[in-house]
Amino acid sequence: MSGHLHPIAWLDGSFAPLDTLSMPVPSPSAQYGTALFEGIMAYPAPGGVNVVALREHLERLRRGCAQGPILPGITRRIVCEELAPKLLGERVRQADISKGMLREAESVLLTGTAAEVVRASVIDDSMVGAGVATERQKALIAGYRELVSGKAFAHLLTMVEIPST
């Protein structure tokens, strides 16, 4: 594999170069948001790309088609159920919290397929905690970077070979 990845997309059962794809402007998906979107990140690896939780993403997409547009967070699940117990020795509990609790928090991490794992430093013009990353945040962010680079947590990765273009 060369050092440069060519943008590709999955279309009708096969990969296609991204620059060859188009969507008509009057498409209902573009006009009314009738399509369900699932962001699946791929990270360069020798011989192809590493895809984090590919089977889980595909299953979530399948379920989403049946249930509606709100999908459960895969990156959040990986941080809470895989990274935190192994890297911090802690079990993470999910709960609804108020905006006020966020403002008073020592630290806040945000997760998402596109954003990955990032530290929130300001909420509503108020600094979160001391304004610097905590050791726990650093460990989780570094752990996620090791995961996507293929250096750790290999059981969460699926290697997808990229056809030469």
N, C-alpha and C positions, 0 to 999 in steps of 0.2 A: 504494500500500500504506500502511495506517495504521502508526503507530509500535508497535502492539501486535500480536503474532502470536497467533493462536488455535491452541491445541494440536490437531494432527491426527495421524492414523495411517493407514497404508496397510492396507486390508483388502479382500480378494477383488478386487483389480484396480483399486481407486479409493481416493481420500482420503475419510476420514470424520472428523467432529469427535470428539475423544478422549472427551469426556464422554458420548457416545452408545454407546460400546463397553463390552462386559462379557464376562467369561469365567466360565462356571459353576464353582463351587468344586470339584465332583467331576471337573473336566477332568483327563485324564491329564497334560497339559502342566503344569498347576499342581501336581498331586500328586506326580509322579514326575520332573519335569524332562525330559520326553521331547522338548521342542521345542528347536530350535537358535535361539539369539539372536544377532542381529548389530546392534550399536549403530551407527547412522549419524547423525552430528551435522549439523545444519543451522544456518547463521548468517544473521541478517537481512541482506537486501540490497535495493536498490531494485527493486521489481517481483516479489519472491519471496524465495528463500533461496539461499545458496551451500552446496553440499554438497561436501565434500572427498572426492575419489577415489570418486565414486558408482559408476562402472562396476566398479572394483576391489572395492568392498564387496559389490556384487551378485554378482560372480563368486566371491568368497570364500564368500558364503552358499551359492551353488550347490554349490561344491566341498565345503563343510562338510557339506551334506546327504548327500553321497556318502561322506565319509571319517570323520566323527566330530566330537566337540565341540571339539577344539583347533584354533584358527584362527591363521594367521600374522598378525603385527602390521602393519597398514597404516600407522598413525601412525609406528611405529618405522621402517618402510621409507622413508617420506617424509623423516623427519629424517636418516636415515643416507645415503640415496641422492640426495636432492634438496637439502635445506637445508645440511647440513654442507659438501658440496663447493662450493656457490655462496657461502655466507656466510663460511665459515672457510677455504676453499681446501684442505680436508682430505678424505681418503677415510676413511670409518669402517669398521672391521673388527668383525664380530660374533664373539664367542667365549664359551664357557662360562667363568664365573669363580666363585671360591669366595666365601662370605660374608666371610671374612677379607680378601680382596682388596677387597671393597666397603668394609669398614671403613677400609682404608688409602687409599682413593681420594682424589684431590684434589677431584673433583666427581662427582656421580651425577645423571643425569636419568632420569625415569620417563616412559614414553609409554603412551598408551591412548586409545581413542576418547572415553571419558567424561572421563578426567583430562587429556586432551590432552598437553601437555609441561610437566612440573613438576620442580622441583629437590628432591632429597632432601637434607635438612639434618642428619638424625639417623638412624643405623642402630643398633638395639640399644642405645640410650642413649649412643651415641658420636657426637660431632659429625663430620660429613663435612668433610674439608679444614679450611679456616679458618672455616667456619660461615657464609660469605657467598657469594653467587652469583659465579662467575667471569665474566670477560668473554665467554668462549665460551658459557657457559650462557645469559647474557643475550641474546646474539646469536641463539641457536637458539630460545629462548622467544619473543623479539620477532619472529623470522622466521615462526614458526608462527602467531602472532597476525595478522601481516600477510597470511599466506596465507588464513586463515579469514575475514578481513574483506574479501577480494577485492582488496587493494592490491598483491599480488605473487603470483607463481607461478600465474597464471590458468589455465595448462594443466592444473592439478590440480583445478580446480573445475568443477562442473556446476551451472548455474543452473536451479532448479526453480521454475516459477511456482506460486504458491499460489492456488487458486480462492477467490473471495470467499465468505464464509459468511453 
